[in-house]
Amino acid sequence: MNELKSLRTQLETSQQSYCGCLGKADIGLALCRLDGTLVDINLGYAAILGYTVEEALTLNCKNITPEKYVEQELAAFQELKRTGLYGPYEKEYIHKDGHLVPVRISGLLLEQNGERLICCSVENLTPTANESPCEIQLQPEAATNTKKPAQAGQKTNR
């Protein structure tokens, strides 16, 4: 009996740590139904959208995705149905104030209490105040091979 109680305590502690970690993660995490209804999200996901967690949970993934991504979303959904995974791919979300937020998204199909759900991770690709747009994109000198040709007898990493 004491062993069972100890295992329950360990499980509860583990769940609290796990939930605390997800809740504080900068990356957006969402659990949604196959129709796009949000079931659970973390603070990172809500922050990407500019909503509180409670506000965001009233949304549907279709409400926060611009119309221009419909075909891409359908292809991702087909990939999810076929393989159980999709992404990563880039798209935009519609922020609460109306501006578009560039994101990288990936997901996997899982089952919880007999219901098929999609677990998504969403990375905000918006440059931060400390980054310039040049730091986000490939630097011109990095785009071309600036290495000198290998000396005779030297190995290359090709």
C-alpha positions, -999 to 999 in steps of 0.1 A, spaced: 0 0 0 28 24 9 45 15 -24 13 25 -44 11 58 -25 47 65 -33 42 58 -70 11 81 -70 31 109 -54 59 104 -79 35 104 -108 18 136 -95 52 153 -91 62 143 -126 29 155 -141 33 189 -123 69 193 -135 58 183 -171 29 207 -171 49 235 -156 76 230 -182 50 231 -211 32 260 -196 64 281 -194 79 271 -228 85 299 -253 75 276 -281 38 274 -287 22 240 -280 -13 232 -288 -36 202 -287 -65 204 -312 -92 182 -326 -92 171 -362 -117 199 -370 -92 226 -357 -109 232 -324 -83 240 -297 -85 217 -268 -54 228 -248 -26 253 -253 3 267 -234 12 303 -227 37 303 -256 10 295 -281 -14 321 -267 14 347 -267 21 341 -304 -15 349 -311 -18 378 -287 -46 362 -267 -49 349 -231 -51 311 -229 -88 314 -221 -94 336 -251 -74 315 -275 -92 283 -264 -124 298 -280 -107 299 -314 -104 274 -341 -72 269 -361 -92 280 -392 -99 314 -376 -62 322 -371 -49 310 -404 -50 333 -435 -70 321 -464 -39 319 -486 -27 289 -466 -58 267 -473 -41 244 -498 -10 241 -477 -31 232 -447 -50 206 -467 -17 190 -478 -4 190 -442 -37 173 -431 -34 147 -458 2 140 -447 -10 138 -411 -36 112 -420 -12 92 -441 19 92 -418 7 105 -384 30 135 -387 32 168 -406 58 195 -410 77 214 -402 65 240 -426 62 278 -425 30 298 -426 15 327 -408 -11 331 -380 -34 361 -376 -26 379 -344 -54 393 -322 -45 428 -334 -47 418 -370 -11 416 -381 4 384 -394 29 363 -374 53 341 -393 56 307 -377 71 273 -382 47 245 -373 48 207 -370 25 182 -355 17 146 -348 -15 126 -345 -22 110 -311 -51 95 -292 -63 106 -259 -93 90 -241 -104 75 -274 -103 107 -293 -78 114 -322 -61 147 -316 -33 167 -332 -4 178 -310 13 209 -326 45 228 -319 46 263 -332 78 285 -333 74 322 -337 97 334 -365 92 371 -359 126 388 -355 131 400 -319 141 435 -310 177 423 -306 179 408 -341 181 426 -374 165 411 -405 200 404 -418 207 381 -389 176 361 -397 184 356 -433 215 340 -448 243 365 -448 255 372 -484 291 360 -476 277 328 -461 256 322 -493 288 318 -514 316 295 -507 344 317 -494 367 287 -486 399 286 -506 403 256 -528 419 227 -510 456 224 -513 469 194 -531 468 164 -508 443 180 -483 410 162 -477 377 181 -481 345 174 -463 326 166 -494 
